[in-house]
Amino acid sequence: MIQAAILHEAEVELWEAVAYYEDRAAGLGLDFEAEIERSV
């Protein structure tokens, strides 16, 4: 399996997006984060 390095700035942006989606609908942000983890 290939390992991916996540830049700090990208991780910050990810968690900002998670918070944004979570504010829109409970669980949506966490679902988004899980999809990102699966695809990376």
C-alpha positions in Angstrom: 0.0 0.0 0.0 1.2 3.5 -0.8 1.5 5.9 2.1 0.3 9.4 1.7 1.7 12.4 3.6 -0.9 15.0 4.5 0.3 18.6 4.8 -0.7 20.4 7.9 -2.5 23.1 5.9 -4.5 20.4 4.1 -5.5 18.8 7.4 -6.6 22.2 8.7 -8.7 22.7 5.6 -10.2 19.3 5.9 -11.4 19.9 9.5 -12.8 23.3 8.5 -14.8 21.5 5.8 -15.9 18.9 8.3 -17.1 21.6 10.7 -18.9 23.4 7.8 -20.8 20.2 6.8 -21.5 19.2 10.3 -23.1 22.6 10.9 -25.4 21.9 7.9 -26.6 18.5 9.1 -25.5 16.3 12.0 -23.3 13.5 10.9 -22.7 14.9 7.4 -19.2 16.3 8.3 -18.2 13.0 9.8 -19.4 11.1 6.8 -17.4 13.5 4.6 -14.3 12.9 6.7 -14.7 9.2 6.5 -14.9 9.3 2.7 -11.7 11.4 2.6 -10.0 8.8 4.8 -11.1 6.0 2.6 -10.0 7.7 -0.6 -6.6 8.6 0.8 
